[in-house]
């Protein structure tokens, strides 16, 4: 088993898409998980879904943090986090955050992060204790100069429409000058 020394971030993870200082959208990202049924082991539950690579060594580390292993049989309804990250490319999922629910301070942090790096278009990944609370201590995890939205697009119809709208605004901004 690989070393499990890295710390897991705590809080809610948010990706804020910014274009020319304007927040186009925000999505809360959720780490991949499985839900116990009281019969199958975690290894069997993981193998039964297709969003997470069962050979990802981080899974064993994350389970160990929760005092579980691949042989553990979670109680029915018990939700078990599989990875310490919420990346959609690693099997995580996302939910759209309604713009009105995003604290203005959070939107401002994302806009300033993109502007500080000289980026017109960016995906700013934040971790914060609460999305709606003003004055929260948000931490910028990463600023993506070319945020991929393909995994978000594949989450569902609402997400696909959101992604189409974002790209329409990006292309309109690119060709407006």
C-alpha positions in Angstrom: 0.0 0.0 0.0 1.3 3.5 -0.8 2.1 6.1 1.8 -1.0 7.9 3.1 0.8 10.9 4.6 -1.0 13.6 2.6 -3.8 15.5 4.5 -7.3 15.5 3.2 -8.7 19.0 2.7 -11.8 19.8 4.7 -14.7 22.0 3.6 -16.9 22.4 0.6 -15.1 22.4 -2.8 -16.3 24.8 -5.4 -15.2 25.6 -8.9 -16.1 29.1 -10.0 -15.9 29.9 -13.7 -14.9 33.5 -14.4 -14.9 35.4 -17.7 -13.6 39.0 -17.7 -14.2 39.4 -14.0 -17.8 38.1 -14.2 -18.8 34.8 -12.5 -20.5 32.7 -15.2 -21.3 29.8 -12.8 -20.2 27.9 -9.8 -20.4 24.2 -9.2 -19.9 22.4 -6.0 -17.7 19.3 -6.5 -18.2 16.1 -4.5 -15.7 13.3 -4.0 -16.5 9.9 -5.4 -18.3 7.6 -3.0 -20.2 4.3 -2.8 -23.1 3.5 -0.5 -23.1 0.3 1.5 -25.8 -2.3 1.4 -24.7 -4.4 4.3 -23.7 -7.3 2.0 -21.0 -6.3 -0.5 -17.5 -5.4 0.4 -16.1 -2.0 -0.6 -14.0 -3.7 -3.2 -17.2 -5.2 -4.7 -19.1 -1.9 -4.5 -16.3 -0.1 -6.2 -16.0 -2.7 -9.0 -19.7 -2.4 -9.6 -19.5 1.3 -10.7 -17.6 2.8 -13.6 -16.7 6.3 -12.4 -13.6 5.4 -10.3 -10.5 3.4 -11.2 -10.4 0.6 -8.6 -6.6 0.4 -9.0 -6.2 4.0 -7.8 -3.9 3.6 -4.8 -5.4 6.6 -3.1 -8.6 4.6 -2.4 -6.9 2.4 0.1 -5.4 5.5 1.8 -8.8 7.2 2.0 -10.5 4.1 3.4 -7.7 3.8 6.0 -8.4 7.3 7.1 -12.0 6.2 7.7 -10.7 3.0 9.5 -11.9 0.8 6.7 -10.4 -1.4 4.0 -11.4 -2.9 0.7 -12.7 -5.9 2.6 -15.0 -3.8 4.8 -18.8 -4.3 4.5 -20.5 -1.0 5.1 -23.9 -0.9 6.8 -26.9 -0.3 4.5 -27.1 3.4 3.5 -23.6 4.2 4.8 -21.9 6.5 2.3 -18.2 5.9 2.0 -15.8 8.5 0.5 -13.4 6.9 -1.9 -10.9 9.6 -2.7 -9.6 12.7 -0.9 -10.3 14.8 -4.1 -13.5 15.9 -5.7 -12.2 16.1 -9.3 -14.8 15.0 -11.8 -12.0 13.3 -13.8 -11.4 11.1 -10.7 -15.0 10.0 -10.4 -16.4 12.9 -8.4 -19.7 14.6 -9.2 -20.9 18.1 -9.3 -24.0 20.1 -8.5 -24.7 23.6 -9.9 -24.7 26.4 -7.3 -27.4 29.0 -7.9 -25.7 32.3 -8.4 -27.8 33.9 -5.7 -26.6 31.3 -3.2 -22.9 32.3 -3.8 -21.6 34.8 -1.3 -20.5 38.0 -3.1 -17.1 37.7 -1.2 -16.6 34.2 -2.7 -17.3 35.5 -6.2 -14.9 38.4 -5.6 -12.1 36.0 -4.5 -12.5 34.0 -7.7 -12.5 37.1 -9.9 -9.5 38.5 -8.2 -7.6 35.2 -8.5 -8.2 35.1 -12.3 -7.3 38.8 -12.7 -4.1 38.5 -10.6 -2.9 35.8 -13.0 -3.9 37.9 -16.0 -6.5 35.4 -17.1 -9.7 36.5 -18.9 -11.2 33.1 -18.6 -10.5 30.7 -15.7 -11.8 28.0 -13.4 -11.0 28.9 -9.8 -11.1 26.0 -7.4 -11.9 27.0 -3.8 -12.4 25.3 -0.6 -14.6 26.9 2.0 -16.7 26.0 5.0 -19.9 27.4 3.6 -20.9 28.6 0.1 -23.4 31.2 1.2 -21.8 32.7 4.2 -20.3 36.2 3.7 -16.7 36.7 5.0 -15.8 33.1 4.9 -12.2 32.1 4.8 -12.0 30.6 1.3 -8.8 29.0 0.2 -7.8 29.1 -3.5 -6.7 25.6 -4.3 -6.0 26.1 -8.0 -6.6 28.4 -10.9 -7.1 26.7 -14.2 -6.4 28.8 -17.3 -8.3 26.3 -19.5 -10.9 24.6 -17.3 -12.2 21.5 -18.8 -15.9 21.3 -18.7 -16.4 18.0 -20.6 -16.9 16.0 -17.4 -19.4 18.5 -16.1 -21.2 18.4 -19.5 -21.7 14.6 -19.1 -23.3 14.9 -15.6 -26.7 15.6 -16.9 -29.0 17.8 -19.0 -28.9 20.9 -16.8 -25.1 20.7 -16.6 -24.8 20.2 -20.4 -27.0 23.3 -21.0 -24.8 25.3 -18.5 -21.6 24.2 -20.3 -23.1 25.2 -23.7 -24.0 28.6 -22.3 -20.5 29.1 -20.9 -18.8 28.3 -24.1 -21.2 30.6 -26.1 -20.1 33.5 -23.8 -16.4 32.6 -24.1 -16.5 32.4 -27.9 -18.6 35.7 -28.0 -16.0 37.4 -25.8 -13.1 36.1 -27.9 -14.5 37.3 -31.2 -16.0 40.6 -29.9 -12.7 42.4 -30.2 
